[in-house]
Amino acid sequence: MLIVGPPGAGKGTQAKLIAATFGIPAISTGDIFRDNIKNGTELGKQVQSIVSTGAYVPDSLTNEIVRDRLLQDDAVSGFLLDGYPRTTEQVAELERILDESGASLDAVVLLVADTDEVVQRLLKRAVDQGREDDTEDVIRHRQDVYNEQTEPVIALYRERGLVAEVDGLGSVDDVAARVTSALRDRGIAPRPADAV
């Protein structure tokens, strides 16, 4: 499964809940990059030198990381990807990775949220966490970049009938219940608690 949605829609929170409910690992490319940077790995040094200039990590490097992670034992019977694929080229690479392992994508959870409401949420978070760089202009720019980059990806998955659209606003529990219900409607049931 994949989870997609604009910055501030609660993807990270919902990804953890989906992973726990369905007994699969939540795999965030952002977390993988941050962990490697924090631990000073070779990959971390490569990524740090790229992001410190404000550039995006190139597809080739991101694809390599995702390929490696999806081949690990805990991801064999299922996974939830957060932050990948972001481009149509990455969609094609993910298909190659899944084809090689005989797996397929079951669903793309799309968290939908009103832009103004998300901007207000992120401005509040910026104040709470002392993120002075997160101005309204910066936050709105990130929303625009997200829309530009991910719209073609969402359109591709929508054509394939994989998108489960969920209202991302409301309490964490309400959104989680809507996600679980949308996945159940697609024939994807949570794992029993004793099987996790």
Secondary structure, DSSP 8 states (H G I E B T S, - for coil): -EEE--TTS-HHHHHHHHHHHHT--EEEHHHHHHHHHHTT-HHHHHHHHHHTTT----HHHHHHHHHHHHTSGGGTT--EEES---SHHHHHHHHHHHHHHT-----EEEEE--HHHHHHHHHHHHHHTT-TT--HHHHHHHHHHHHHHHHHHHHHHHHTT-EEEEE--S-HHHHHHHHHHHHHHTT-----GGG-
